[in-house]
Amino acid sequence: MPQKNVVAAGLADECEVQLSYSLGHAKPVSIQVQTFGTGKVEEDTILQRLEANFDFRLGSIIREFNLRHLPGENKAGFYRKLAVHGQLGKSFAELPWEKTDRAEERLR
């Protein structure tokens, strides 16, 4: 999710965002950004923009991606199909985590 927005905003050509969680903590205990030398701005700047524009708390991710109800809306075994085909199958073209809706106005 955030890495696609970073690339779509033109902040880097490649981006990986690593979130590390610990039991008992709603927020990540660590957020790392790696642009593999393709960043147009510093990785620390990208990290600051991500933290300002994305809520990485687990409950927020569940709500934002509709993870509780998404399987019920896709009766053909949503998670099973996702595990087999990945997010690249035709039926998964509109997955909520594939959106780049925050690229232009929020990350620049």
SVG drawing of the C-alpha trace seen along z (x, -y; Angstrom):
<svg xmlns="http://www.w3.org/2000/svg" viewBox="-21 -18 43 40">
<polyline fill="none" stroke="black" stroke-width="0.4" points="0.0,0.0 2.3,-2.8 5.2,-1.7 2.9,-1.9 1.9,-5.4 5.6,-6.4 6.3,-5.3 3.1,-6.8 4.0,-10.1 7.4,-10.0 9.4,-9.9 11.3,-6.8 11.3,-4.3 11.3,-1.4 10.3,-1.2 9.9,1.3 8.3,0.5 8.9,2.8 6.5,2.7 7.5,4.5 4.9,5.2 5.1,6.5 2.5,8.1 0.6,5.6 1.4,2.6 -1.2,1.3 1.4,-0.7 4.5,0.7 7.6,0.7 9.7,0.1 9.1,-1.3 11.9,-1.1 11.9,-2.5 14.3,-1.2 14.4,-2.8 17.4,-0.8 19.1,-4.0 16.2,-5.1 14.8,-7.7 14.3,-11.2 14.2,-12.5 15.9,-11.1 14.4,-7.9 13.9,-9.8 11.7,-12.3 9.6,-9.5 9.3,-7.9 8.1,-11.2 5.5,-11.6 4.3,-8.0 3.9,-8.4 2.0,-11.7 -0.4,-10.2 -0.9,-6.5 -2.3,-5.0 -0.3,-1.9 -2.2,-0.7 -3.4,2.8 -7.1,1.9 -6.9,-0.9 -5.4,1.4 -8.2,3.9 -10.8,1.2 -9.2,-0.6 -8.9,2.6 -12.3,4.0 -10.5,7.2 -13.3,8.4 -16.0,8.2 -14.0,8.6 -14.1,12.4 -17.9,12.4 -18.3,10.1 -16.4,12.6 -18.1,15.9 -15.7,18.0 -13.1,18.3 -11.3,15.0 -8.3,15.8 -7.9,19.2 -7.9,17.6 -5.6,14.9 -3.1,17.4 -3.2,19.4 -3.2,16.6 -1.7,13.7 -3.0,10.2 -2.3,10.4 -5.3,12.5 -8.1,10.8 -10.5,11.1 -8.2,9.1 -7.7,6.0 -9.5,3.8 -7.9,4.9 -8.0,2.1 -4.3,2.3 -3.5,1.8 -4.8,-1.8 -2.5,-4.7 -5.1,-7.3 -2.7,-9.1 0.1,-9.6 -0.6,-13.0 -2.1,-15.2 -0.7,-13.8 2.8,-12.5 4.2,-15.4"/>
</svg>
